[in-house]
Amino acid sequence: MTDPASERRRMSAVLVTKGVLTSPWLRTAVESVPRERFLHPGVFLDEGRTWQPVVAADMAPDEWLKIAYSVDTLTTQLDGHLTAAQTDEPVVGVPTSSSTDPATVVGMIEALDLAAGHRVLEIGTGTGYSTALMCHYLGEDNVTTIEVDAQVAARADAALEAVGFSTWTVTGDGLIGHPYRAPYDRVIATCAVRRIPYAWIRQTKPGGIVLGTVGSWPWGTGLARLTVGDGGTAEGRIVERSSFMQAMAPLAGDVSARAAYADSERHVLVSPLVLEEWMPAFLAQLAAPGAQLVRATGGDGSPLRYLFDPERESFAEFLVDGESWTVRQGGPVALWDDVERSLVAWQDAGAPEIDSVRLRVTPASHQYWIDQVPSLRWEHRIT
């Protein structure tokens, strides 16, 4: 029979080889915290178009441990309510909670640069596994974790208690943080946000670190690492590509009706297909915050692409003719003009990667820029 401890040591060795696990204390935590306990009652395995439920109680222990320590992201909830124990057939659904792959979890915790005695606020408890890793080192009283989904929070709290961590678990809106136990030395978010909430900055000590994924698309998002200053501001950079579940609801209603009335039409300078790539998608979200990319198919089978900004009632519709694209734009904001301007400047600058982007958060705005490229600066005012 497979020994869970040996599986943890094997996974630890894999993470060390990948270069993401470097701190001795964190390696000890990885080799001590049983990830399988945080996956109950089971997980959904991705089979392409459907999800196959797998329940721990119905499997041989060796098979369950093989899944638990596969170094993969494991989906634990679909559509905001469904767990693997509630169905025995493959199902269609949207993941709404998961145990993120250990390489990402460990990499983010390493990026926090934790030290003994630090107090941490975690936004997005999820299964509670990352919470347990930090509790193992810092102690349960120094970790506060908040989860918006009451069912997910209850399962995580039960798992944490089962492995011996009676930490501070809170059910609520992570965007407002948890001021009652502030200030914190570190804030870490295991979900993606459109922008770093200023509440997180306010609740962090000067010199503390805030770490979270920014962006509202399923791709083209980046991990921001900010150091909080004395004057109520925070500054840092995007350290790498990062992907987490999004809070933004998909656009509903008649897409064609939203694009019925255009104010302008022209040929594009940059193909909208570049938005399928990570860095151009990230730049698009900086140039047109609030915009969503929507893919569709015309009645003749031709591909359609749209940018919609529901708050500003603006759109850009892209129509293809052979290898040429035309953009129709409508509403108060010419979305594609703003995005295209940034894409052209980025290409002219040699197409720098996402870790070249710097970020400053103040009470009034979020500012992004790329050093030495004056045309690549964006400011998002907080109104």
C-alpha positions as CSV (number, residue, x, y, z in Angstrom):
1,M,0.0,0.0,0.0
2,T,1.2,3.5,-0.8
3,D,2.3,5.6,2.1
4,P,0.9,9.1,2.1
5,A,4.1,10.4,3.7
6,S,6.2,9.0,0.9
7,E,3.8,10.6,-1.7
8,R,4.3,14.0,0.0
9,R,8.0,13.6,-0.1
10,R,7.8,12.6,-3.8
11,M,5.7,15.7,-4.6
12,S,8.1,17.8,-2.6
13,A,11.0,16.5,-4.6
14,V,9.2,17.3,-7.9
15,L,8.6,20.9,-6.7
16,V,12.2,21.3,-5.7
17,T,13.3,20.0,-9.2
18,K,10.9,22.5,-10.8
19,G,12.7,25.3,-8.9
20,V,9.5,26.6,-7.1
21,L,10.2,25.1,-3.7
22,T,13.3,26.6,-2.1
23,S,12.6,27.4,1.5
24,P,13.4,24.7,4.1
25,W,10.4,25.5,6.2
26,L,8.0,25.3,3.3
27,R,9.5,22.0,2.2
28,T,8.8,20.7,5.7
29,A,5.2,22.0,5.5
30,V,4.7,20.3,2.1
31,E,6.0,17.0,3.4
32,S,3.8,17.3,6.5
33,V,0.4,18.6,5.4
34,P,-1.8,15.9,3.8
35,R,-3.2,17.4,0.6
36,E,-5.7,14.5,0.3
37,R,-7.5,15.6,3.4
38,F,-8.4,18.9,1.7
39,L,-10.0,17.2,-1.4
40,H,-12.9,15.5,0.4
41,P,-15.4,14.4,-0.6
42,G,-13.8,14.1,-4.0
43,V,-12.8,15.9,-7.2
44,F,-13.8,16.2,-10.8
45,L,-11.4,15.0,-13.5
46,D,-11.4,17.0,-16.7
47,E,-12.4,14.7,-19.6
48,G,-12.6,17.5,-22.2
49,R,-16.3,18.3,-22.6
50,T,-17.4,16.7,-19.3
51,W,-16.2,16.3,-15.7
52,Q,-15.8,12.8,-14.2
53,P,-16.6,12.7,-10.5
54,V,-14.1,10.8,-8.3
55,V,-15.0,10.2,-4.7
56,A,-12.3,9.2,-2.2
57,A,-14.6,6.8,-0.3
58,D,-15.3,4.8,-3.5
59,M,-11.6,4.4,-4.5
60,A,-8.7,2.2,-3.5
61,P,-6.5,4.3,-1.2
62,D,-3.5,4.0,-3.6
63,E,-5.5,5.4,-6.5
64,W,-6.8,8.3,-4.5
65,L,-3.3,9.2,-3.3
66,K,-2.1,9.1,-6.9
67,I,-4.7,11.7,-7.8
68,A,-4.1,13.8,-4.7
69,Y,-0.4,14.1,-5.3
70,S,-0.5,14.4,-9.1
71,V,0.8,18.1,-9.0
72,D,-2.3,19.1,-11.0
73,T,-5.1,21.5,-10.3
74,L,-8.0,19.5,-9.0
75,T,-11.6,20.8,-9.4
76,T,-13.7,20.3,-6.2
77,Q,-16.9,22.2,-7.1
78,L,-18.9,23.0,-10.3
79,D,-21.5,25.7,-10.9
80,G,-21.3,27.0,-7.4
81,H,-22.8,24.0,-5.6
82,L,-22.0,20.6,-7.1
83,T,-19.5,18.3,-5.5
84,A,-18.2,14.9,-6.7
85,A,-20.2,13.1,-4.0
86,Q,-23.5,14.5,-5.4
87,T,-23.3,12.7,-8.8
88,D,-22.0,9.4,-10.1
89,E,-22.1,10.3,-13.8
90,P,-19.9,12.6,-16.0
91,V,-21.4,16.1,-15.9
92,V,-21.1,19.4,-17.8
93,G,-20.3,22.4,-15.6
94,V,-18.1,25.4,-14.8
95,P,-15.4,25.0,-12.1
96,T,-16.1,27.3,-9.2
97,S,-13.7,25.9,-6.6
98,S,-10.5,23.9,-6.9
99,S,-7.3,22.9,-5.2
100,T,-4.8,24.8,-7.3
101,D,-1.7,22.9,-8.6
102,P,0.9,22.7,-5.8
103,A,3.6,24.4,-8.0
104,T,1.5,27.5,-8.2
105,V,0.5,27.4,-4.5
106,V,4.1,26.9,-3.4
107,G,5.4,29.5,-5.8
108,M,3.0,32.1,-4.5
109,I,3.8,31.3,-0.8
110,E,7.6,31.6,-1.6
111,A,6.9,35.0,-3.2
112,L,5.5,36.2,0.1
113,D,9.0,36.0,1.7
114,L,7.4,34.9,5.0
115,A,9.2,35.0,8.3
116,A,8.3,33.6,11.7
117,G,5.8,35.8,13.5
118,H,4.3,37.3,10.3
119,R,0.5,37.8,10.3
120,V,-1.2,36.8,7.0
121,L,-4.5,37.5,5.4
122,E,-5.5,35.0,2.7
123,I,-8.2,35.9,0.2
124,G,-9.9,32.8,-1.2
125,T,-9.6,29.9,1.2
126,G,-10.6,27.3,-1.4
127,T,-9.9,23.9,-0.1
128,G,-7.8,25.2,2.8
129,Y,-4.6,23.5,1.6
130,S,-2.5,26.7,1.2
131,T,-3.9,27.9,4.5
132,A,-2.6,24.8,6.2
133,L,0.9,25.2,4.7
134,M,1.1,28.7,6.1
135,C,-0.3,27.6,9.5
136,H,2.3,24.9,9.7
137,Y,5.0,27.5,9.8
138,L,3.4,30.6,11.2
139,G,1.0,29.1,13.7
140,E,-2.8,29.0,13.3
141,D,-3.3,32.3,15.2
142,N,-1.3,34.2,12.7
143,V,-3.3,33.2,9.6
144,T,-6.7,34.6,8.7
145,T,-8.4,33.3,5.6
146,I,-11.6,34.5,4.0
147,E,-13.9,32.7,1.5
148,V,-17.0,34.0,-0.2
149,D,-18.7,30.7,-0.8
150,A,-20.2,29.4,2.5
151,Q,-20.2,25.7,1.4
152,V,-16.6,25.9,0.3
153,A,-15.6,27.7,3.5
154,A,-17.3,25.0,5.7
155,R,-15.5,22.2,3.9
156,A,-12.2,24.0,4.3
157,D,-12.8,24.8,7.9
158,A,-13.6,21.1,8.6
159,A,-10.5,20.0,6.8
160,L,-8.3,22.4,8.7
161,E,-9.7,21.3,12.0
162,A,-9.2,17.7,11.0
163,V,-5.5,18.2,10.5
164,G,-5.1,20.3,13.7
165,F,-5.3,23.9,12.6
166,S,-8.1,25.9,14.3
167,T,-7.2,29.1,12.4
168,W,-9.3,32.1,11.7
169,T,-11.7,31.1,8.9
170,V,-14.1,33.8,7.7
171,T,-17.0,33.6,5.3
172,G,-17.4,36.9,3.5
173,D,-16.4,39.2,0.7
174,G,-12.6,39.0,0.3
175,L,-12.5,42.3,-1.6
176,I,-13.0,44.2,1.6
177,G,-10.5,42.1,3.4
178,H,-10.9,41.5,7.2
179,P,-10.1,44.7,9.1
180,Y,-10.9,43.2,12.5
181,R,-7.6,41.4,12.6
182,A,-5.5,44.0,10.7
183,P,-2.8,45.0,10.3
184,Y,-1.2,42.2,8.4
185,D,2.4,41.6,7.3
186,R,1.3,39.8,4.2
187,V,-1.9,39.6,2.0
188,I,-2.2,36.8,-0.5
189,A,-5.1,36.3,-2.9
190,T,-5.8,32.9,-4.5
191,C,-8.4,34.3,-6.9
192,A,-8.1,36.9,-9.8
193,V,-9.4,40.4,-9.3
194,R,-9.9,43.2,-11.8
195,R,-7.7,45.5,-9.6
196,I,-6.0,45.2,-6.2
197,P,-8.6,46.5,-3.7
198,Y,-7.3,49.5,-1.7
199,A,-8.8,47.8,1.4
200,W,-5.9,45.3,1.1
201,I,-3.4,48.1,1.1
202,R,-5.0,49.8,4.1
203,Q,-4.9,46.5,6.1
204,T,-1.2,45.9,5.4
205,K,1.6,47.2,7.5
206,P,4.2,49.6,5.9
207,G,6.8,47.4,4.4
208,G,4.3,44.5,4.0
209,I,3.6,42.6,0.8
210,V,0.4,42.2,-1.1
211,L,0.3,39.4,-3.7
212,G,-2.6,38.8,-6.1
213,T,-3.5,38.1,-9.7
214,V,-4.9,41.0,-11.6
215,G,-7.1,40.8,-14.7
216,S,-10.7,39.8,-15.5
217,W,-10.2,37.5,-18.5
218,P,-9.6,33.8,-18.1
219,W,-6.1,34.4,-19.7
220,G,-3.9,37.4,-20.0
221,T,-3.6,37.9,-16.3
222,G,-0.6,38.7,-14.1
223,L,0.7,38.1,-10.6
224,A,1.2,41.5,-8.9
225,R,3.6,41.8,-6.0
226,L,3.3,45.1,-4.2
227,T,5.2,46.5,-1.2
228,V,3.2,48.9,1.0
229,G,4.7,52.3,1.7
230,D,4.4,54.7,4.6
231,G,2.1,57.1,2.8
232,G,-0.9,54.8,2.1
233,T,0.4,53.7,-1.3
234,A,1.9,50.5,-2.6
235,E,4.3,49.9,-5.5
236,G,5.7,46.8,-7.3
237,R,5.5,44.9,-10.5
238,I,3.9,42.0,-12.3
239,V,6.2,39.2,-11.5
240,E,4.9,36.5,-13.9
241,R,1.9,35.1,-15.7
242,S,-0.8,33.8,-13.4
243,S,-4.2,32.3,-13.9
244,F,-7.0,31.9,-11.3
245,M,-10.8,31.6,-11.4
246,Q,-12.5,34.9,-12.3
247,A,-15.3,36.7,-10.4
248,M,-16.6,38.4,-13.5
249,A,-20.0,37.1,-14.8
250,P,-20.2,36.3,-18.5
251,L,-21.9,38.8,-20.7
252,A,-25.6,37.9,-21.2
253,G,-28.2,38.8,-23.7
254,D,-28.2,39.3,-27.5
255,V,-24.7,40.0,-28.6
256,S,-25.6,41.3,-32.0
257,A,-28.1,43.8,-30.4
258,R,-25.3,45.2,-28.3
259,A,-23.4,46.0,-31.5
260,A,-26.3,47.2,-33.6
261,Y,-25.4,50.9,-33.9
262,A,-21.8,51.7,-34.9
263,D,-20.3,55.2,-34.9
264,S,-17.3,54.3,-37.0
265,E,-15.8,51.6,-39.2
266,R,-12.3,51.1,-40.4
267,H,-9.6,48.5,-41.2
268,V,-7.5,47.4,-38.2
269,L,-3.8,48.0,-37.8
270,V,-3.4,45.0,-35.6
271,S,-5.3,41.8,-36.0
272,P,-7.7,41.1,-33.1
273,L,-6.5,37.5,-33.1
274,V,-3.4,38.7,-31.1
275,L,-5.8,39.0,-28.1
276,E,-5.6,35.2,-28.0
277,E,-2.0,35.6,-26.8
278,W,-1.2,36.3,-23.1
279,M,0.7,39.6,-23.2
280,P,-1.6,41.3,-25.8
281,A,-4.6,40.2,-23.7
282,F,-3.0,41.7,-20.6
283,L,-2.3,45.0,-22.4
284,A,-5.9,45.1,-23.7
285,Q,-7.2,44.9,-20.1
286,L,-4.9,47.8,-19.1
287,A,-6.0,49.9,-22.1
288,A,-9.7,49.1,-21.8
289,P,-10.5,48.1,-18.2
290,G,-13.9,46.6,-17.9
291,A,-14.0,45.3,-21.5
292,Q,-14.7,41.7,-22.2
293,L,-13.7,39.7,-25.2
294,V,-16.5,37.7,-26.7
295,R,-16.0,35.1,-29.5
296,A,-18.9,34.1,-31.8
297,T,-19.6,32.7,-35.2
298,G,-21.6,34.4,-38.0
299,G,-24.4,32.9,-39.9
300,D,-22.1,32.0,-42.7
301,G,-19.6,30.3,-40.3
302,S,-17.2,33.2,-40.3
303,P,-15.5,34.0,-37.0
304,L,-16.6,37.1,-35.1
305,R,-14.9,38.9,-32.2
306,Y,-16.2,41.6,-30.0
307,L,-15.0,43.8,-27.2
308,F,-17.8,44.9,-24.9
309,D,-17.7,47.3,-22.0
310,P,-21.2,47.1,-20.4
311,E,-20.5,49.9,-17.9
312,R,-19.5,52.4,-20.5
313,E,-22.0,51.1,-23.1
314,S,-19.3,50.7,-25.7
315,F,-18.3,48.0,-28.1
316,A,-15.9,47.0,-30.9
317,E,-17.0,44.4,-33.4
318,F,-14.4,42.7,-35.7
319,L,-15.4,41.3,-39.1
320,V,-13.1,39.2,-41.2
321,D,-12.8,39.3,-45.0
322,G,-10.1,36.8,-46.1
323,E,-7.1,37.9,-44.1
324,S,-8.3,41.4,-43.5
325,W,-10.2,42.6,-40.5
326,T,-12.6,45.5,-40.1
327,V,-13.6,47.0,-36.8
328,R,-17.0,48.7,-36.1
329,Q,-17.0,50.8,-32.9
330,G,-19.9,52.3,-31.0
331,G,-20.6,54.1,-27.7
332,P,-18.8,56.8,-25.8
333,V,-15.4,55.0,-25.8
334,A,-13.6,53.8,-28.9
335,L,-12.4,50.6,-27.3
336,W,-10.3,49.3,-30.1
337,D,-8.6,52.6,-30.7
338,D,-7.4,52.5,-27.1
339,V,-6.3,48.9,-27.2
340,E,-4.7,49.1,-30.6
341,R,-2.7,52.1,-29.6
342,S,-1.1,50.2,-26.8
343,L,-0.5,47.1,-28.9
344,V,1.3,49.1,-31.6
345,A,3.5,50.9,-28.9
346,W,4.2,47.5,-27.3
347,Q,5.3,46.0,-30.7
348,D,7.5,49.0,-31.4
349,A,9.1,48.6,-28.0
350,G,10.2,45.1,-28.9
351,A,7.2,43.2,-27.3
352,P,8.5,43.1,-23.7
353,E,7.1,40.4,-21.5
354,I,4.6,40.7,-18.7
355,D,7.3,41.0,-15.9
356,S,8.3,44.4,-17.4
357,V,5.0,45.9,-16.2
358,R,5.2,48.0,-13.0
359,L,2.3,49.0,-10.8
360,R,1.5,51.7,-8.2
361,V,-1.7,51.7,-6.1
362,T,-2.9,54.9,-4.4
363,P,-6.2,55.9,-2.8
364,A,-7.2,57.6,-6.0
365,S,-5.9,55.4,-8.8
366,H,-4.0,52.4,-10.1
367,Q,-1.1,53.2,-12.4
368,Y,0.7,50.8,-14.7
369,W,3.7,51.4,-16.8
370,I,6.7,49.9,-18.6
371,D,10.0,51.6,-17.9
372,Q,11.6,53.5,-20.7
373,V,8.4,53.4,-22.8
374,P,6.4,56.7,-22.2
375,S,3.6,55.6,-24.5
376,L,2.9,52.5,-22.4
377,R,1.4,54.1,-19.3
378,W,-2.1,53.6,-18.0
379,E,-4.0,55.2,-15.1
380,H,-7.3,53.8,-13.8
381,R,-9.0,56.3,-11.6
382,I,-11.1,55.1,-8.7
383,T,-14.4,56.9,-8.8
